[in-house]
Every structure is written in structure tokens, then in C-alpha cells.
Amino acid sequence: MSNRAVVRAEGAILDEILSATYDSWHEGLSRTAYARYYAAQKATAWGRVHLDRLALVENDAVLASLKVYRFDATLDARPVRVAGLGAVFTQPAHRRRGAARELIDRVLERAAGDGADVALLFSEIGAEYYARLGFTAIETHEVALRVNEPARRGAPMTMVRGGDDRDLDDLVAMGKTRAAPYRFSLDRGRDLIQHAIVRRRLLAGLSPIGAREVRFYIAEEGASAAAYVLVRVRGAEWTLEECGDRDPTGARVGALLQVLLAREPAERRPEIMAWLPPGFLPPQLTVIDRQPSKDVMMCRPLSPNGAPATALGEADVMYWKSDMF
Ligand SMILES: CC(C)(COP(=O)(O)OP(=O)(O)OC[C@H]1O[C@@H](n2cnc3c(N)ncnc32)[C@H](O)[C@@H]1OP(=O)(O)O)[C@@H](O)C(=O)NCCC(=O)NCCS
């Protein structure tokens, strides 16, 4: 008789999952660092409450597993609760027998019972598999940016310093204002923003020395943050994970990036990859390439409250790379 259950992945079960998923998602970390990276994400103020890993087990054998992230969000001007699914994985010996589907169905049923309105995921395997599970794709594009450097070399006049926890309230306020016109966005409170920054720093810290860096910088005005950037650096590849600016045009974000670039050796002019809120492009930046995102953003309503008034399109959604899971 089948004896299947969905359980929280801890101890030996978690270890088995980490061993099985390591090859797919290690991001250059050692096996030990990969385990520490997950444990540390679960240990942030946000992770403790909002992140879980669940497994479908049968007689103590793990069949499939996934991560669930609980977010608060805004959809068509009403508050919604989001269940984010990540790292969906079926142990190789158990594939093609519906284990992932069963786990997703059971997890979403439970999430809906707990009040979730929308399920959200980023598919690494195209849209088809999840479309069969009722998810709809929202088109998103990744842009490659170039920073226009001022003719006279040198940093523009902006007070720039490293960011830290005392800036979080300013970041929350900037994010809220920026998100207001969009139909769908996450409600990014202090803990979520801190989690996003800590996650990037952890990955850099656990990676081989020099492989990755994180730059979190603030443009200061008075004693407070008037703009910020969170940039992930991997060799010559920069990713603008998120940014914010009290100036609607984003001119201070552009100036911040100019300052960071002015500190680079002259021969190094990285391309900056980003997801930018639709319609937002700081004046100092030029889009030099635009491609459909590799990971397909998909969502599925779980309650009447989670059904968008009309289908969501790219222009309706504000979502930072930092919040990708
Ligand atoms: C994707 C995955 C979770 C599916 O698990 P599963 O328990 O075998 O899933 P189901 O039995 O419910 O469905 C099997 C179907 O998944 C789909 N599928 C599996 N891998 C796929 C891939 N790489 N691309 C597109 N579709 C895929 C296929 O439609 C497959 O049906 P088929 O074998 O008849 O072609 C599993 O293959 C896996 O763990 N892959 C490696 C990790 C991964 O890529 N996870 C997805 C991250 S978004």
C-alpha cells in the first residue's frame, strides 16, 4: 500500500535532497558550502518565517522536493499572499511517474488552505510543464546595460557610501513608491530586502575567494539614502539585482553606477544585466541588448482574490532579480 506524505525536509531527508540537487544548483559552491548556503538563508529573520523545503516521501524514501517561499504582494491594488515554488526536483530514480506533479498539487492545496492567493514560480525548463499544471507565463526580458560615462573622466558629485541595515527603511519607502503604478509587485519590507542582500553576500562569501562580489551602495542626501544599487559581480559580469531612487527618473542610480565604474580599472567596462521595472531607465544608462529571460515567470491563482482582473503582461509587473527564487 502506498504510504506517501508531504513532510518538511530536515535532517537526513534534507541531506539527501541537497546531495541530489547539488549538481543542478551548486552555483560553483562546494557540497559543504552548498548546505551552509541553504541553512544560512533559512536562518535570516525573513527566511525563518517565509522559507521552507518540503518533500514527498514514500516509506522514508524521498521521491520529490521543492522550496516554498511565502510573500505578501499587491495584485490589482489589493493585498494578496503568494506561495513561491522553487527548486522543484524529483530524485532521478523516481522521474516520469508524476511525483513532481503530485507534490506541487499537494503543496498548493495546503498553501491555498493557509490563505495563499497566488502561486508563483520561475521555470528553468520552459513553460510547457507548468502550463499543464495550470500556470500562465508572464513574459519578462533581461536587458544588458551600458553606463554612459561622463566625457570628463572621474566620479560625478554624489556622496556614495556602503549600504547597511540603517538604510533599510529608506529602501522600503523607495520601493513602495516605485511599485505603486504596477498591477503586480511584492511588498518588500525590511526583512525581505535584508534577506535578499544577505543571500547575495552569503553566496559571495561561500564561493571560492575572488569568484564573486556584492556591491551594495547608497547615494546619501542629508543623513538618509536617496538612492541605492545592489550589484552582483562575477568576473566581468555585473548584475543589477535591484536599485531604488527617490528621483522617479532614476538619475541617482545612474550616477551611483557611474561612480562604481569610475573605480574600475580603465580596461574593464562590464555589461550590466538587469530586470528593470517596465518604463524605468536611468538617463545615464543605455540598453544594448534585450532578451527574453531564461527563467520563465509563471503564476496561477489559488483563490478568487488571486485572479488578476485581466491577464498580466510584462508592463504590469515590477519584480527585481533579487527576489527570484
Ligand atoms: C522537472 C522534474 C521536476 C519533473 O519531475 P517528474 O516527477 O518526473 O515530473 P512528472 O512525472 O510530473 O512529469 C514528467 C514530465 O516532466 C516534463 N519534463 C521533465 N524534464 C523536463 C525538462 N528538462 N524540460 C521540459 N519538460 C520536462 C516532461 O514533460 C515529462 O514528461 P515526459 O517524460 O513524458 O516527457 C524532474 O525532471 C527534475 O527533477 N528535473 C531536474 C530539475 C529541474 O529541472 N527542475 C525544474 C526546475 S524549474
The ligand as an ORCA input file, in Angstrom:
! r2SCAN-3c Opt
* xyz 0 1
  C      11.271     18.531    -13.993
  C      11.110     17.432    -12.968
  C      10.936     18.051    -11.592
  C       9.853     16.631    -13.318
  O       9.684     15.650    -12.295
  P       8.790     14.325    -12.516
  O       8.407     13.816    -11.182
  O       9.487     13.403    -13.418
  O       7.557     15.012    -13.237
  P       6.200     14.391    -13.755
  O       6.245     12.871    -13.696
  O       5.108     15.120    -13.062
  O       6.271     14.857    -15.257
  C       7.221     14.376    -16.182
  C       7.298     15.380    -17.290
  O       8.107     16.480    -16.899
  C       8.481     17.197    -18.063
  N       9.908     17.488    -18.015
  C      10.870     16.883    -17.301
  N      12.041     17.455    -17.508
  C      11.841     18.437    -18.374
  C      12.697     19.398    -18.979
  N      14.012     19.443    -18.707
  N      12.163     20.260    -19.850
  C      10.822     20.227    -20.123
  N       9.980     19.350    -19.574
  C      10.480     18.464    -18.711
  C       8.186     16.293    -19.224
  O       7.003     16.758    -19.825
  C       7.942     14.955    -18.562
  O       7.092     14.166    -19.300
  P       7.764     13.105    -20.342
  O       8.826     12.399    -19.563
  O       6.619     12.244    -20.702
  O       8.305     13.928    -21.440
  C      12.309     16.452    -12.967
  O      12.562     16.034    -14.296
  C      13.580     17.025    -12.394
  O      13.814     16.961    -11.189
  N      14.449     17.622    -13.242
  C      15.714     18.201    -12.799
  C      15.489     19.507    -12.012
  C      14.666     20.529    -12.773
  O      14.949     20.847    -13.908
  N      13.625     21.039    -12.107
  C      12.752     22.036    -12.643
  C      13.176     23.376    -12.187
  S      12.059     24.637    -12.728
*
